[in-house]
Amino acid sequence: MPSLDWSYHRPGWKTCVKTQEFLANAGITPKTEINAKKETYQKQQALELVEAASHLFVARGKKVVGLNLKKDAPTETEVLKLILGPTGNLRAPTLRCGKKLVVGFNEEMYENIFG
């Protein structure tokens, strides 16, 4: 079972509730949880999370994008389009599992990443 280092979520938010249900059913508990309603991650903090990752997985509805950040080398602009919401803050839910950064909710993507 993978270890989940970090979780950024908005309590009551539809996709965040689905994420928490998935993790609970899989028996996965994050080491650190950040409430996005109380602590927002803006552009620079979001980029720092990406810089520490080697893989980025982003879900928007049914669409899933997976990037090897070392091999694919997306531009900062491309990354920001994927990870920031309309307010300019990091999208929730966002999870960090080792060197993987996972943004958004897609059950199939979660099953592939968290097994």
TORKEMAR-758730 format. One record per atom (N, C-alpha, C, O): residue in one letter; x, y, z. Coordinates in steps of 0.001 Angstrom, whole numbers, padded with zeros to 6 digits, always signed. Layout:
<sites>
aXYZ/...
</sites>
This chain:
<sites>
m+000842-001183+000000/m+000000+000000+000000/m+000885+001243+000000/m+001792+001356+000825/p+000632+002177-000918/p+001465+003377-000965/p+001246+004274+000249/p+000177+004275+000860/s+002262+005017+000571/s+002180+005981+001660/s+001827+007337+001070/s+002456+007790+000114/l+000834+007971+001637/l+000403+009281+001149/l+001015+010339+002056/l+000683+010425+003239/d+001917+011147+001491/d+002656+012133+002276/d+001815+013353+002635/d+001928+013898+003733/w+000966+013775+001689/w+000355+015091+001841/w-000967+015150+001095/w-001089+014610-000005/s-001956+015805+001693/s-003278+015963+001081/s-003734+017409+001254/s-003674+017966+002351/y-004189+018005+000158/y-004696+019378+000139/y-006130+019287-000347/y-006369+018873-001482/h-007085+019664+000481/h-008481+019473+000113/h-009376+020561+000695/h-008992+021284+001615/r-010570+020655+000137/r-011599+021566+000634/r-012728+020720+001215/r-013423+020032+000467/p-012922+020757+002528/p-014007+019982+003137/p-015357+020328+002510/p-015697+021498+002332/g-016114+019287+002181/g-017437+019477+001599/g-017451+019630+000090/g-018511+019526-000527/w-016300+019874-000520/w-016188+020033-001970/w-016398+018655-002603/w-015814+017673-002144/k-017220+018570-003644/k-017619+017287-004223/k-016437+016361-004543/k-016421+015209-004107/t-015462+016849-005291/t-014345+015980-005675/t-013445+015654-004475/t-012822+014593-004431/c-013383+016563-003515/c-012576+016304-002322/c-013225+015220-001460/c-012534+014386-000875/v-014554+015239-001387/v-015273+014197-000645/v-015047+012843-001315/v-014819+011844-000632/k-015108+012803-002647/k-014862+011555-003379/k-013440+011054-003126/k-013215+009855-002960/t-012490+011977-003098/t-011099+011608-002832/t-010969+011009-001443/t-010359+009953-001278/q-011531+011667-000452/q-011430+011171+000917/q-012117+009816+001065/q-011619+008955+001791/e-013249+009607+000392/e-013914+008311+000425/e-013049+007238-000208/e-012935+006137+000329/f-012431+007549-001353/f-011554+006582-002020/f-010400+006197-001099/f-010106+005014-000927/l-009748+007197-000510/l-008606+006925+000366/l-009027+006109+001585/l-008324+005179+001982/a-010167+006450+002177/a-010652+005716+003350/a-010950+004261+002991/a-010599+003352+003743/n-011592+004040+001854/n-011900+002677+001415/n-010646+001874+001109/n-010631+000653+001267/a-009587+002563+000669/a-008319+001899+000361/a-007433+001772+001602/a-006364+001165+001543/g-007875+002341+002721/g-007089+002271+003953/g-005849+003154+003924/g-004849+002855+004577/i-005921+004242+003164/i-004784+005155+003033/i-005068+006424+003824/i-006100+007068+003639/t-004135+006775+004714/t-004269+007983+005525/t-003102+008905+005232/t-001950+008484+005337/p-003370+010162+004865/p-002272+011098+004610/p-001520+011432+005895/p-002112+011538+006969/k-000210+011593+005765/k+000606+011995+006920/k+000286+013435+007311/k+000263+013769+008495/t+000038+014287+006315/t-000279+015693+006548/t-001502+016061+005729/t-001593+015719+004550/e-002448+016764+006356/e-003633+017237+005648/e-003703+018757+005745/e-003539+019330+006822/i-003948+019400+004607/i-004077+020853+004546/i-005510+021180+004120/i-005990+020692+003096/n-006179+022002+004910/n-007521+022461+004580/n-007377+023684+003670/n-006926+024741+004109/a-007760+023532+002412/a-007588+024604+001421/a-008468+025819+001699/a-008218+026899+001165/k-009492+025651+002527/k-010320+026803+002899/k-009583+027697+003888/k-009828+028902+003948/k-008679+027103+004664/k-007952+027859+005674/k-006556+028269+005221/k-006038+029299+005653/e-005946+027464+004351/e-004581+027729+003887/e-004512+027506+002375/e-004503+026367+001908/t-004465+028595+001621/t-004424+028466+000165/t-002982+028407-000324/t-002093+029069+000211/y-002782+027605-001341/y-001491+027515-001999/y-001607+028299-003305/y-002372+027939-004199/q-000842+029360-003390/q-000863+030182-004585/q+000209+029710-005559/q+000863+028692-005334/k+000380+030451-006631/k+001247+030061-007743/k+002621+029568-007292/k+003034+028475-007680/q+003332+030344-006489/q+004700+029980-006120/q+004745+028698-005291/q+005596+027840-005523/q+003840+028565-004333/q+003797+027356-003510/q+003439+026141-004363/q+003980+025055-004156/a+002539+026320-005313/a+002150+025231-006205/a+003331+024800-007074/a+003557+023607-007274/l+004081+025774-007587/l+005256+025451-008404/l+006321+024712-007597/l+007004+023835-008126/e+006464+025060-006327/e+007431+024370-005470/e+007049+022897-005306/e+007923+022031-005269/l+005760+022613-005207/l+005315+021219-005127/l+005685+020469-006401/l+006148+019330-006346/v+005482+021110-007544/v+005790+020481-008826/v+007297+020262-008963/v+007730+019218-009450/e+008087+021232-008541/e+009547+021112-008647/e+010085+019929-007845/e+011099+019336-008215/a+009415+019588-006759/a+009850+018469-005916/a+009365+017117-006452/a+009769+016071-005945/a+008513+017134-007460/a+007937+015906-008014/a+008666+015462-009272/a+009306+016259-009957/s+008554+014171-009559/s+009093+013662-010822/s+007961+013324-011792/s+008174+013262-013003/h+006753+013105-011254/h+005589+012799-012085/h+004402+013648-011634/h+004192+013868-010441/l+003636+014115-012610/l+002446+014916-012342/l+001256+014246-013031/l+001296+013959-014227/f+000207+014007-012262/f-001024+013434-012790/f-002147+014421-012495/f-002338+014834-011351/v-002891+014799-013540/v-003940+015797-013376/v-005227+015281-014004/v-005246+014837-015151/a-006313+015351-013216/a-007627+014955-013710/a-008525+016178-013763/a-008578+016978-012829/r-009223+016300-014870/r-010283+017300-015032/r-011448+016543-015638/r-011504+016319-016847/g-012377+016152-014777/g-013490+015331-015248/g-012965+013978-015699/g-012258+013303-014951/k-013306+013580-016912/k-012870+012281-017454/k-011467+012357-018052/k-010829+011330-018283/k-010991+013581-018301/k-009679+013753-018928/k-008567+013654-017882/k-008620+014299-016835/v-007562+012837-018189/v-006418+012664-017290/v-005141+012926-018077/v-004955+012413-019180/v-004269+013733-017489/v-002965+014026-018088/v-001901+013494-017141/v-001918+013791-015947/g-000980+012710-017675/g+000149+012212-016890/g+001440+012687-017518/g+001666+012492-018712/l+002294+013315-016710/l+003561+013840-017229/l+004739+013335-016410/l+004709+013339-015179/n+005768+012903-017112/n+007057+012636-016483/n+007772+013987-016536/n+008219+014414-017600/l+007876+014648-015400/l+008369+016029-015388/l+009822+016156-015809/l+010239+017215-016278/k+010596+015095-015649/k+012000+015147-016060/k+012122+014914-017567/k+012885+015597-018249/k+011367+013950-018072/k+011445+013583-019483/k+010638+014529-020377/k+011127+014980-021413/d+009389+014829-019967/d+008509+015651-020794/d+008844+017142-020722/d+008604+017879-021678/a+009395+017583-019597/a+009819+018975-019378/a+008796+020007-019846/a+009087+020807-020736/p+007582+019996-019244/p+006587+021005-019632/p+007013+022396-019174/p+007779+022542-018222/t+006509+023409-019862/t+006829+024784-019469/t+006060+025137-018196/t+005087+024474-017838/e+006510+026182-017530/e+005835+026648-016322/e+004388+027008-016632/e+003490+026706-015846/t+004159+027647-017764/t+002813+028034-018171/t+001924+026812-018344/t+000774+026819-017905/e+002442+025757-018981/e+001674+024522-019173/e+001311+023889-017834/e+000181+023444-017634/v+002271+023853-016925/v+002040+023268-015611/v+000993+024071-014842/v+000084+023497-014242/l+001120+025393-014861/l+000178+026240-014128/l-001252+026084-014651/l-002201+026117-013867/k-001417+025917-015962/k-002752+025699-016527/k-003384+024430-015966/k-004600+024357-015790/l-002553+023438-015690/l-003049+022157-015187/l-003369+022187-013694/l-004346+021578-013258/i-002553+022889-012910/i-002659+022749-011454/i-003376+023888-010737/i-003775+023736-009582/l-003546+025035-011412/l-004229+026154-010759/l-005687+026224-011191/l-006027+025947-012342/g-006532+026596-010254/g-007944+026781-010556/g-008213+028192-011033/g-007275+028970-011205/p-009470+028543-011253/p-009832+029867-011756/p-009461+031007-010806/p-009330+032151-011242/t-009291+030714-009528/t-008921+031746-008554/t-007421+032016-008546/t-006960+032971-007921/g-006652+031161-009253/g-005197+031304-009252/g-004534+030525-008136/g-003321+030617-007945/n-005320+029757-007398/n-004782+028919-006325/n-004691+027466-006784/n-005334+027064-007754/l-003882+026690-006069/l-003755+025270-006346/l-005122+024613-006286/l-005905+024867-005370/r-005403+023769-007266/r-006675+023049-007294/r-006716+022012-006179/r-005698+021435-005798/a-007901+021798-005678/a-008106+020764-004672/a-009097+019754-005251/a-010057+020137-005921/p-008870+018492-004999/p-007841+017909-004161/p-006498+017798-004881/p-006437+017625-006099/t-005428+017903-004097/t-004082+017627-004566/t-003438+016708-003538/t-003553+016926-002332/l-002762+015685-004028/l-002113+014703-003167/l-000655+014556-003573/l-000318+014682-004750/r+000214+014288-002595/r+001612+013972-002895/r+001921+012610-002309/r+001771+012369-001111/c+002353+011736-003184/c+002710+010369-002815/c+004131+010138-003318/c+004339+009836-004493/g+005112+010281-002417/g+006510+010184-002846/g+006828+011293-003823/g+006663+012470-003503/k+007282+010933-005013/k+007632+011915-006044/k+006486+012148-007038/k+006674+012781-008077/k+005300+011629-006706/k+004131+011818-007562/k+003245+012912-006980/k+002946+012918-005786/l+002830+013835-007840/l+001879+014874-007461/l+000601+014604-008251/l+000627+014501-009477/v-000518+014489-007532/v-001793+014116-008133/v-002790+015241-007878/v-003061+015588-006728/v-003339+015812-008957/v-004261+016944-008851/v-005608+016538-009443/v-005677+015998-010547/g-006680+016806-008690/g-008018+016473-009160/g-008414+015070-008758/g-007646+014353-008115/f-009615+014687-009140/f-010112+013346-008826/f-010583+012641-010078/f-011359+013183-010864/n-010101+011427-010248/n-010565+010508-011270/n-010336+009124-010684/n-009196+008742-010418/e-011411+008370-010480/e-011291+007089-009778/e-010318+006129-010456/e-009533+005466-009778/e-010360+006047-011765/e-009456+005147-012494/e-007989+005579-012282/e-007114+004740-012067/m-007741+006873-012347/m-006392+007371-012118/m-005931+007010-010709/m-004800+006563-010519/y-006803+007203-009725/y-006460+006881-008330/y-006161+005391-008182/y-005211+005018-007494/e-006964+004531-008825/e-006732+003089-008735/e-005374+002739-009310/e-004664+001903-008753/n-004996+003377-010436/n-003691+003111-011051/n-002538+003589-010164/n-001498+002934-010100/i-002710+004710-009491/i-001642+005277-008683/i-001572+004634-007303/i-000490+004289-006828/f-002726+004473-006662/f-002749+004009-005279/f-003087+002536-005131/f-002983+001975-004040/g-003494+001906-006237/g-003784+000472-006228/g-004881+000114-005282/g-005237-001059-005165/
</sites>
